[in-house]
Amino acid sequence: MKLLHIAASPRGERSESLALASTFLTSARLADPGLETAEWNLWDGSLPPFGPDAAAAKMTVFAGEEPTGPAADAWNAATDAFRRFDSADLYLFSVPMWNAGIPYILKQFIDVVSQPGLVFGFDPEQGYSGLLRDKRAAVIYTSAVYGPGRAPAFGSDFQSTYFADWLHWAGVHHQTEIHFRPNLATADAATARSLAHEQAREQGKLFIQPQTPLRVRG
């Protein structure tokens, strides 16, 4: 199996989500020394843009036609990004909260790889169907101020709700979540941090074990 860590934080050693991802990965490797792991830092410049040419390519393919010219180049770049993503069996996403949602670079990643015939199919009568098969995802969610049960003045969660929905839409129904929030505006971040890392260690060990296929109603 191959586990791909997709890192959405640009904060390096100061990132809480990346630190938790490191704990998770260390535990996974100890549990399975033969596990192949790779990292895709979304800030490293390898993610192609999703602009006019890419949008034109997507709609051309969606219409059952073949993109040409600059649109074809954009389509090839998106396809390459998807293949890099699809090469893994297991995913680990480190996702900090930005303005109640996800970092824009992660949204760019979603827009680049979410292509017809690759991540999703569409039927005029049945609607969308996710095309990712036999994948599992672990997602680390962090936030500095927002926390469950806090007053609305401390923010809202459009981060995990949106991202979990995208994974499910794409066909990834096995999702493990690790939360550390809030990690800044709190009187006792150290205790919550310790608990989050303990959860990351435990889930990293369990994540690589074979899973019973999930039956999805619908």
Secondary structure, DSSP 8 states (H G I E B T S, - for coil): -EEEEEE----GGG-HHHHHHHHHHHHHHHH-TT-EEEEEETTSS-S---SHHHHHHHHHHHTT----HHHHHHHHHHHHHHHHHHT-SEEEEEEE-BTTB--HHHHHHHHHH--BTTTEEEETTTEEEE---S-EEEEEEE-SS--TT--GGG----SHHHHHHHHHHHT--EEEEEEE--SSSSS-HHHHHHHHHHHHHHHHHHHTS---------
